Amino acid sequence: MSLFPQWREVAATPGTVVAPDERLPWPQTAAMGVQHVIAMFGATVLAPILMGFDPNVAILMSGIGTLIFFVLVGGRVPSYLGSSFAFIGVVIAASGYAGPGPNANLGVALGGIIACGAVYTLIGLVVMGIGTKWVETLMPPVVTGAVVAVIGLNLAGIPVKNMAPTGFDAWMQAVTFVCVGLVAVYASGMTQRLLILVGLILASVVYAILTNGMGMGKPIDFSGIAAAAWFGAPKFAAPVFDAKAMLLIAPVAIILVAENLGHLKAVSAMTGRDLDQYMGRAFIGDGVATMVSGASGGTGVTTYAENIGVMAATKIYSTAMFVVAALIAVLLGFSPKFGALIQAIPLAVMGGVSIVVFGLIAVAGAKIWVDNKVDFANNTNLIVAAVTLVLGTGDFTLRFGGFALGGIGTATFGAILLHALLRKRG
């Protein structure tokens, strides 16, 4: 078996499922790569902004991290690595960031992110050494399905509450997800496969007509695009290793394990392929990518749920398109003009796309339950799923001194601990 897949080319016929070791013709593969970049861009840029990081470094490190992951899993696991929202709370707590603008204590946060990546990598080495059974015992399908669903549901408040400041923006969000839906249902061929990208473009055109043309809302500002340079280095930063910050941020590794495990299970369910043999390597790939990102001034990264949503909608799982997406992200990390272009996308339009993508993530979690025939007549499964969904969606937070565990964190640990407590032995 070769080190990397020799992607067999398949025709881009409607409804065709493209496996990880297959690919569409290169032009279509490139187009799909662009769509995955667009799908992850909103959250990958939003997370560093919320923590005071440089978004261009984040996009660059997402591309480099994806390539690292691809190499370490031998190109067998379709995945894109982007900024993890699980870091936001602990980074803000460790660095004292009050926003907006650059984080003045960024180095301390970076040291903690590197520590988290190291713990994550160690977990991956343990999995490779002794197998996956202990991980699967702690996180069976009822747990992983709930955690994946919660990732989408927990993020739902971002577009709904933060990306529609006016009534007009709320209507434009609705126009956007309707555009995506119309493309998904009524388009055909590659247009249907590019439903997220095409829907976003259509909604942006509608927005421009209503605002720039008819004065109904905040117009799109193109001046930033014109003023930005085509090429320029992002603002790299060096880590500072502070013990308190490292202890605060390192436990996020457990959440990343759950996210990555959920990703593997979701992709396994969608492709019909058992990817468990790559679990340890996937953890190591994610951990090493997080350390490299933290060492350069970037955010902690994780296998990206947004891309699960795109794969679920398009039924294209080729790892080739993620190599293309990663290379595009690396180039874009050195292009302030592209960053300005993405920043010019109306907030409401990005919010409408996020509603679709986050919803698809939640459905991917439910699909894990369906595909693994999780029995909800079993009260253990019923309670674990019910409590986990509400903990994550409601952003339930527990505090331990200066450490706050909220949202995805409490849902993840809650699901694992509840299942261990309630699971009937024998």
C-alpha positions, 0 to 999 in steps of 0.5 A: 500500500502506498504512503498516500492514496493514488486517487482514482478519478470518477465522473462528476455525475449527480448523486455520485458518492466520491470516496476518500481515495477517489477524486473528481476531475482536477478542475472540479476538485479545485472548485470543491476545495474552494468551497471547503475554504469558504465553509471553514473561513467564517469560523476560522477567522471569527475565533481568532478575532474573539481571542485577539489573534491575527486572522491571517495567521489563523488562516495560514496555520489552518492550511499548514495544519491540514497538510500536517494532518494529511501527512500523518494520517496518510491521506486516508481521513478527509478533514480540514483543520481550523480554529477551535472554539473550545479554546476561546473561554480558556484563552480569554481567562488565561490572557485577560483579554477584554477586546476588541483589537490585538491581544496584548498578552498573546504569548501566554495564550500561545504557550498554553495552546502548545501545552494542549497540543502536546497533551493531545499528541500524547493521547494519540501515542497512547491510542496507537500503543494500546488501541482504541478500545478504551476510547470507544468504551468512554465514548460510544456512539451515543456519546460521540453522536451527542457531542457532534450534535452539540458542536453544531447546536452550541454554535447556533447562537453565533449567527442568530444572536451576533450576526444579525444586528438589525431587522434587515440583517435577519431577513438577509440571513433568511434569504441566504439560507433559502438561496443555499436550500434552492441550490441544494434542491433545484440545481444540478451537477457541480452547481449543486455540489457547490451549494454553500459557495453558490448560495453565498454568492447569490445572497451577496448579490441580492444584498448588494442590490438591496443595499448599495443599489436601493439603500435598504441597509448597510452597503458593502464597503469595497474600499478595504479590498482596494487598499489591501496589498496582494501579498504580505506576511501575517503578524507572527507571534512567539509563545510565552510558557506560563505554568498557570496558563498552561494548566488552564488551557491544556485540558482542552485536549480532552474536548479536542479528542471528543471532537476528533473522535466524533469527526471520525465516527461521522465520516465513517458513518457517511462513507461506510468505511471504518476509520478507527485504525487511523484514530491515534494518527488523527489525534497526533496529527491534530496535536502536532498541528496545534503545537505548530500553530501555537508556536507561530501565533495561531489558534489551537486547531481541530478537525473542522465540523463545518467541513463535515456539513459540506461533505454530508451535503455534497457526498464528496469525501475525497481527501484530494480536495482538502489538499487543494483547500489547504494549499489555497489557505496557505496562499491566502494567509499571505494575501491581505487582499483576500482577507479584505475580500472575505471581511467584505462579505456581509455579516448577515450573509455569512450568518445565513451560511453559518445557520445552514452549516451548523445545522448540518453538523447537528444532523451529522451527530444524529446520523451517528445515532441512526447508523449505529442503531442507538437504542433510545428505549435504553434509559442510559442512552436516553439520559446521556443524549438528553442531558448532553444536548441541553448542556451544550445548547444552553452553554451550561458552565461550571467554574473551578476557581479561575477555570471555567468549563462551559458549553461544549466542554461541559457537554463533552465531559458530561456525556462521558461521565454520565455514560460511565456512571449509568452504563449497566455492567455485564 
